[in-house]
Amino acid sequence: MTDRHDDHLPAHGHDHAHPHTHPHTHPHTHLHGHPHSHGDDGHHDGPMAFDRRTVLRRGALGLGALLVAACTGAADRSEPLGSSGSTTTAQGDGPPSSPEPATTSLASPGTSAPATTGAVPNGTTDVAAAFAAFASTVRVVASGDLWLIESSGMPAHRMMVGIRSWQQQVPLPQPYTGTNAWQLPRRPVRAAVGISARTALYRGAIALAVNGVPIFNALNNRGEDAYLAGELDDWGGHAGRADDYHYHVAPWHLLDVVGSRAPLAFALDGYPIYGEVEPDGSPVRALDEFNGHDDGAGGYHYHGTRTFPYINGGLRGVVRVQDDQISPQPAASPARPATTPLRGATITGFDPIGTDAWRLVYDVGGTRAEVAYRIDGSSVRFDFRDPSGATRTETYARR
């Protein structure tokens, strides 16, 4: 990807200053003392231990133990995972400080299969039903006021092919389980004033696709459109600085599985994200600055779009923000130090070569090179062959 991308570091961090004004103290309450973030992508995107902004922008208990804890107290809390302050809403959103990419669009989706809408009469959405098509790899459990969603963050589709700005990261399964599971409020609450992704939320995820893959801001940590920068693969994603895979645009390909009227993702405020039709199949009505609108039943939902912001353009619901990312959210688990951009590289291939093993093929100036890697217990082995033909092997213990 271009220079550095900040999508992933523990706590998804980026370390390039970006053109958008980005105050650290956000009007939304910061109730948690430990920011969770994903690996930075050199384009930072995910929850991890480091701050994405210092990189690039762009163990857990079992779920059963978590549910026991929830049953003994969390279910009665009005704020998830304990709060240490009051919740406030964001101030005005301000104009975008980067060029508006509204004249560009993504490729059209394939034919969608019929499916139920996932909507229920009270204006909320049946979250468990929305993730059901991916039940073999995604687990959804209701716990008190929260939905807990477990996944590895690894989609069933091919990845990485088509990237023209590469940070030399590769996708690895992540421990989004137990106390590190994704959390969605079961009863979303509309904020008095939303928070815009044009000027904030450059770190960490802002939504979760129904296949268990996180979705980051359409803008990388430098305030640039990650899609236009060539940082995304043919499915709208890439691997961040923790080798954590995530999307930056609406995952349109999921509609082939769930159908055109079902949610393809959920924003982390709990509101669903639909595609290019309403849940009843009618054309999409006018969208607000967050790419959403009232659902006509007392609730709210977002829509993916082919033009910027591609996915939810911020959060219309009540959320907590700490260090410019929604908190709490899972932490990615990097196996190796973050890598650096490889200028001129285009990824041309990515395929499994065994159990927990993959090969990524890339081209630099017409010369083929590759990275083959495999998980072996608690370690990950990487075998590199660079464009000059030189080879090397690196092995890291997973943290």
N, C-alpha and C positions, 0 to 999 in steps of 0.2 A: 504494500500500500504506500501511499506517498509518505515520504519522510517518516515521522512517527505517528502512530495512531494510538490513541489512548484508550482503547476499549477495554483492555483487560489488565488487570493487575488485581491483586487481591482487592477487592472493592473496586473493580473496574476503574482504573485510573488512566488519565492521559497526562502527558506532561508538556504539551505545547500550549502556549497561550493562544487563545482564539480571539477573533475579532469581536465576538458578542460580549457585551458587558456581563460579567459573571460574578456578582457579589457572593462571597462565601456565606454570609449570613442571610439565609432566605427567610422571608416572612412566614413560611410554613414552619410549624414547630419542629424542632429537632429533638425528638424525645429519646433517642437511643444513643448511648455513649459509644457504641462500636459500629462504625460504618462497615457494612458488608459490601464488597464490590466484586465485580467480575473482572477477569483478566483484561488488561488493556490490549488493544489491538495495535498498538503502535497506532492503532485506531482505537482507543480504549473502549471496551464495552462490558465488562462483566464484573461480578462481585469477586474481590480477592483481597488479600491483605494489604496491598499497596495502593496508593492513590493514583488513579489513572492519569491525572494531570501531570504527574512527574514522569510520565512515560510517553505515551502518544495518545492523542485523543482519538481520535477518529471515533473424620471422625465422629463422626456424628453419632448421636444416640439413635437407636432404631425408632421407626415411626410408632411402634407400640409403646415404647417408653414415653415418647412425646405425647401420645394420646392420654396416657395415664396421668401425666403432669397436667395436661389440659383439663381432664375431668376433675382434678382435685382443686382447680382454682381458675384456670384461664377461661373457662366457659362463662364465668360470671363477670369477667372484666369487660368494661366498655371499650378499652383500648388494648389492642393485641400486644402481647409480650412486654407488658409493663411500660408505663409512661412516666416521664420525669418532668413534664411541663405541659403547658396548654397548647392546644392545636389552633393555629391561626391559618389564614389563607394568604395566598400570594398577592402581591400588589399588581399594578398594571403590567401588561405584557410587553409593551413597547414594540416599535417596528423592527423587522428583521434587519440585521446589520450585514447580512451576506446577500449576494444576488438571488433574486427569486427564481428558482428553477422550474417555474410553472409551465414553461413551454416544452419541457421534455417529459417523456412518459415511458413507462415500462411496457414490455411486451404484453400482449393480451393473454389471458389465461386459457387453458384448455377447456373442454366441455365439462361442466360440473354434473356430478351425479345427483339424483334427487335425494333429499334428506329432510328431516324435521328441522324446525327453526330453532329449537332449544328455548323458545320464549315460554314463559308461564304467565298466567293471568295478571299477577300483581305488578307487572312491569319489570320484574327481575328476570334473571336467566338461570336455567338449570345447568350449573357449571359442570356437575358430574356427567350429565348427558352430553355436553359439548365436547368433552375429552374422550368420550366412550370409544370413538373410532380408533383410538390409539391406546386402548386399555392394555395391550400386551407390553407396552414400554412406558406408560404413564399411569401413575396411581393417584387417585383423588380421594381424599378423606375429609369429612366434615368434622371440625373440632371447635366447639364453642362458636365464636363469632367469625371463625375463619374457615376457608377451604385450604387444605394443605395439599400441594401437588408435588409429587416426587417424579424425577426423571434423571436420565444421564446427560441430557442436553444434546444427544446425538440423534439426528433424524434418520429416517429410513432411506431418504433420497441421496443421490450422489452429492458431493460437496466440492467447493473450492474451484472447480473448472470455470474459466472465464475471467478470473481475477487478473487485472493488469497492473495493480499497485499492491505489491505483496510485502508483508512484514516478516516473512519466513516463519510464520506460525503455522501449526497444523492442528486439526481437530482431535481432541482427546475426550473420552467420557469424563463427566464431572459428577461429584457426589452431592447432587441436589436431593438429598434424602434426610429423613429424621429431622433433627433440629435445624438442618440446613435445607429444608424443603422450601419451595415457593409458597407464598401466602397471598391469598386474595380475600378481602372482606366478603362475608356472605350477604351482607346488607349494605351495599355502597351508599355513601352519603354525598350529596352534591355540596361542593364548597361554595362559599359566598363569591369567591373569585378564584378561577383556576390558575394553574401555573403553566406557562408556555414553554414548549421544548425549543423554541427559537432562541431563547435567551437563558435557558437553564436546563438542568437534567442532562448535562453532557457526559455524565458518568453513570455507569450501571444501566440496568434494564429499566424500561418503562412499560413493558407489556410481556406477556407470555403466550406463545402460539399454542394451539390445541394439541400439537405433537410434542409439547414439553420443551421446546427450544425458546430461549429468551429473545426478546426483541429490544434493540437499543434505539436511541434517538436517531433520526435520519441524518442529523449532522454529526460529524466526528468531533473529536476534542478540539480541533482547530476552528470549529464553526463552519466546516465545509460539508457539502452534500456528499456523503460517502458513495452513493450510487454514481453520481456524475464524476467522481474522482477515480472510478475504476477499481474501487476497493472491494466490490462485492462480486460474488459468483453468480452463476445463472439462476440461482434460487433465492438471491437476495441476501446472502449471508457471507460470513468469513470467520476465521479463527482469530480470537483476540490474543492479547499478550500472555494470557494464562493457558494458551492452546485450548481455549473454550470457544465453541462454535455458537454464533448467534446471528440473528437477522438484523437489518437496519431498515427494511421496507416490509410492506405487507407480503406475507407468504402465500401468494395467489395459488400456487400449485396445490395447496391443501384443500381448496374448494373441489378438486377432482375427487377427493376422498369424502369430505363432509357434506358437499352439496352447496349450491349457491346461496341458500337462504339461512345457513347455519353460521354461527360465529367461527371465525378463523383464528381468533386470539382473544385475550382479555387484557385490558390495561391493568396495571397494578393497583389502581383504585377500585377494581372490581367490576367495572363496566365492560360489557362485551364489545368486540370489534367485528363488524360484518363486512361483507364484500361490496359488490356493486349493485346490489338490490336490497330493499328492506326485508325484514324477516317474513313479511307476508308476500314477498315476490314483486312488490310494486317498485317503481323507479326510486332511486335515492332522493330524498328531499334535501332542501338547502342545508348546507353544513356550516357550522360556526368555525371560529378560529382554531378549535381543537380537533377539527375533522369529525365533529359529532353533532347530535341534536337530541331533543326530547323524543322519547319513543312513543308518545301518545297514550301511554298507560301509567304515567306517573314516574317513569324512570328515564334513563338516558342511555345512549350507546354511540359508539364511534363507527366510522367506515374507513376501510382502506381506499386509497385513490392511486391512480396511475401517475399523478403529478405530486410534487412536494406538498405536504409533508409525508405522503405515501402511507402513513399509518397514523395512529393518534398523534396529534400535534401538540401534545402536552397532557396534563391530567386535569379533568374537570371535577373529579371527586376529591374528597378529603384524603390526603396522604401525609406522611411525615417525610421531611427532607433533611438529610444531614450530609454535609460536605458535597452538596450538589448532586446527590443521588437519593432515590427513594430508599427509606430504611424502615424496617429491616428487609433485606433480600439476601439470598444465598451467596456464599463465597465460593469462587472457583478455586481449584486446587492445582496450581502450576507444578509441573514436574521439572522444569528447567528455567534458567534465567530468560527474561524476555530477549527476543532477537531484534535485529535491525532490518530496515527496508533493503530490498535487493532491487536496485534500479534496473529497468528494462526487462524484468521478468514477467512472463505471462504463464499462468497455470493452464496446462492443456490436458491433464489427466489426474484422476484420483479414484483408486479402486482398492477394495479389500484384497489382501494376499494371504489370508489365513484368519484364524480366530484372534481377535483383538490385534490385527496387523493390517497396515495399509501402505500404499505407495502413492506418493504425489509426484507428478511429472511436470516439469516446467521448461520453458524455452527462453533463452537469452540470446538475441541476435542470430537466431536460426540454429543455435546449438542446444541439444537436449540435455537436461540434467534431472536429477531425481533425489527424493528423500524417501527411504523406506523405514518404517518404524513399527515397533511392536511392544505391547504391554506384556511383561513377564512377571507375574506376581506383583510385588511392590515396586518394581523398577520399569523404566521405559528405555528401550534401546533404539537409537537413531543411526541409520547407515546413510551417509551422504555421498553423492557423486556430483561434483560441481561441473560447470560448463567446460573447464579445462581438462576434465577426465580424472582429476585427483579425487581420492576417496578418503573417508575418515569415519570412525565410529565413536559415538558418544552415548554413555549410559547414565541415567539419572534415577535416583530414588524418588518415588512419588511422596509428596508431603501430605 
